[in-house]
Amino acid sequence: MVDQTQEGTSLILFIGMLGMFFLAIAIVGFVLIYKRRLLKQQMKLQEQQIAHQQQLLNSAIKIQDEERKRFAADLHDEIGGGISTILLQVSKLKKEQAENIFVNNQSDEIKKQLNNLLKKVREISYNIMPPTLEDFGLNEALSDLCFTIAEAGIITVNYNWNGSENRLNFSSELALYRIIKETLVNVVKHAKATKVSVSIENTTKCFKLLVSDNGKGFNTKTIKKGAGLRNIKDRALILGAEFSISSETTNGTTIRLQLNKQKNDTNSIS
């Protein structure tokens, strides 16, 4: 009886540890493959001598977004599915060793860790390509984003959408979502603000965005052009949108974007 108990304990611990090990390897593998694909696409674009800057940026971001979407789907389906399968196997082993208290406790701990890992995988997948955006549109996706940031308790986020709920083409919505997300991330990381407001006015002719915070502000003439700000400006350029930043030390920062929808239809990459 003791030998059977030890064998059961060893088996479930071995399966749990082995599963965690292979899952970790798989996740690292997916990330490396994703980065390699992205690098190859970027190198391919660099080799092509495209005359027009907007067309070059347009193509580059379209490829990146397609890679993100594919990677998010692979991560959710393959890794998430693998974790779910292992959870079922652990539950089965626990049931077979129902009288063994130690095995039951270890099973519960393994299931807890696997569930945490599954949650992280889903969060990463969602951050790469939020399904709410594709399924329900920009308003719902931004509402979720602002709620998530506010829920962390670091900063108060006020979000307002005024006007039409009519959707733009998906590529434009994705670009706007990433502009707003990058802006909010910058506010949380660098502005030392206690509150930020996101206001949108959507009419049949134009889309207007206003993001303002009460943070420390900065000198727009001397600030270094980091990757975050460059990405925001690049996406605004691709959309054909008017984009501006106004900021003063200790007086916060305001970002404005206005998109002419007729012009955007011409620039659309969808």
N, C-alpha and C positions, 0 to 999 in steps of 0.2 A: 504493500500500500504506500509506503514511504517513497519507494522508487518511482511508482507511478506519479505521485504528487510532484516529485522533483523533476521528472521528465516533462510533465505538463507545464510546470513553472518555467523550465528552461526553454520549452518550445515556444510559449507565448512571448517570453522576453526576446528570444532570438528573432521571431517573426517581426515583432514590433521594432526592434533595433535595425533589422535588415531593411524593413520597409522605410523607416526614417532615412536611412543611409542612401537608398536608391532614389528616394524622392528628392533629397538634397542634390544629388548628382544630376537628376533630371532637370531640376529648376535651373541649376547653373548652366547645363547644356542648352536649355532653351534660350537663356539670356545671351550666351555666346553666339548661338546661331543667329539670333535676332540682330545682334550688333554686327556680325559678319555680313549678313544680308544688307543691312543698312549701309555699311561701309562700301560694299561693292556697288550698290546703286549710286551712292554719292560720287565714287570714283568714275563710274560710267558717265554721270552727268558732267563731271569736270572735264572729261576727255572731249565731250561734245562742245564745240564752240558755238554756243547759242548767242546770237547778237543781242537780243533784247533781254534786259535784266529782269523785267517782270515775268516774262515767259520762263526764264530759268528758275526763278524762285517758285513760280507756280508749279512747275514740274517736280521740283525737289520735294516740296511739301506734300504734294499729292502722293508721291512714292512713300514718303515717311508715314503718312496717315494710313495708307494701304497696308504697310508693314505692321504698324501698330495694331490695326484691326485684325490682321491674320494672327499675329502673335498673341493678342488678347484671347482670341478664340481657341488657339492651341493650348494656351495656359489653362483656360477654364475647362476645356473638354478633356484634355489628356491628363494633366496633373491633377486637376480637381476630381476627375473620374477615378484616377488611380488611388487617391486618398480615400475616396468613398468606398472603393472595393476593399481596401485594407481594413477600414472601420468595420465593415460587415464580417470580415474574417476574424477580427479580434472579438467581436460580439459572439460569434459562433463558438470560438474557443472558450470564452468566458462561460457560456451556457453549458458546455461540456464539462467544465471544471467548477460547477456551481457550488460544490461543497467546500472548495478550497478557498479560504478567506484571503490568503496571500495572493493567489492567482487573480482573484476578483479585484483586489485592491490595485494590483499592477495593471490589470486590464483597464480599469477605470482611469488610471494615470496616463496610459498610452492613448486611450481614446480622447482624453482631454487635450493632450499634446497634438494629436492628429486633427482634432476639431479646430484648434487654434491655428494650425498650419493651413487647413482648408479655408478658414476665414481670411488669412493673410493672402492666400492665392486669389481668392475672389476679390479682395480689395485691390490688389495689384492689377488684375484683369480689368476691373471697373475704372481704375485711374488711367489706364492706357487707352481704353475706348469705352466711355460710359454708354451702356445700352439704353439708358433713359433718353439720351439725345436722339438716337436713331428711331426709337419707338414712339416717343411722345413729344419731341421737339425741344427747341432751345430754352423756352421758358421753364419747363419742368426740370431740365438738366441743370440750369443755373440755380433754380430754387433748391434742388438737392445739394449742389455744391456749396451754396451759401449756408445752408443749414448745417452741413457737415463741419465747415470751418467754425461757425458760431458755437457748435456743440462742444468743440474742444475747450472752450472757455477762455481762450487767449485774447479774443477780440470780439466786439459786438459787430454784427453784420446786418445792415438794413438793406433789404432787396425790394425793389419796386419795378413792376412791368406795367407800362401804360400803353393802351392802344390795341391794335389788332393782334389776334393770336395766329394769323395766317403765317405759315411757315415759309422760310427761304429754302433755296436748294440746300441739300445736305452738306456739300462741301463748304458753303458759306457759313452755315450754322456751326460746323466743326471748327472753322477758323475763328469765328467770334467766340466760341466757347473757350478755345485755347488762349485767345488774347485775354479774356476776362480771368481765366484761371491763373495764368502767368502773372497778371497784375495783382491779384489777391495774394498769391504766394509771395510776391515781392513785398507787399505791404506787411504781411505777417512776419517775414524774415528780417526786414530792414527798417521799416518805418517807425517802429516803437509806438505804434498807434493803439488807441483803446477802442476806436470804432472806425468803421468804413462803410460807405454807402454805395450801392450799385443801383443806378437808375437807368431804365430803358424806355424809350418811346418808339413804338413801332407803328408806322403809318403805311399807307399803300405806296407812298413815294420814297420814303427814306427810313432808315434805322439809325437811331441816335443812342449813344452810350455815354454815360457820365459816371466815373468812379472817383470818389474823393475820400480822403482820410484825414484824421487830425494828428498825424504823426510829426516827426521832427523835420520833414522836408529836406530839400537839398538844392544846391545851385545847379541848375540845368546846363550851365555853360561849362562847368568843371567836372561834372560827374563822369566817371568812367563808363564807357559803353559796354556793359556786360552782355552775356549771352541772352539773359532773360529779356532785357529791353530790346536787343537786336531782333529776337524772335517775334516780339510783339509788333515792331515796326515792319518787319518783313511780311508778316501775315496781313497787316493793314494795307501794305502796298499791293499785295496780290489781290485783295478784295477791291482795290481802287477806292479805298475809303480815305477821308480826311482825318488825320490823326494829330493830336497835339498833347503836350505835357506842360503843365504850369506848376511850379513849386517854389516855395520860399522857406528858408531855414526857420524852423519852429512854427511854421504856419501850414504844414501839411502839403499834400500833393493832390492835384486834380488831373485826371486823364479824360480826354474827350475824343470821341470817334463818331463820325457821321458817314453813313453809307447811302449813296444814291442807288436805289434798287434797279433802275434802268441801266445804269452804268455797270452795276454788279452783274446783271444778266449777260452782258457782253464779256466780262472778265471771268465768268464762272468756269470752274474746272470739273463740274459734275457731268 
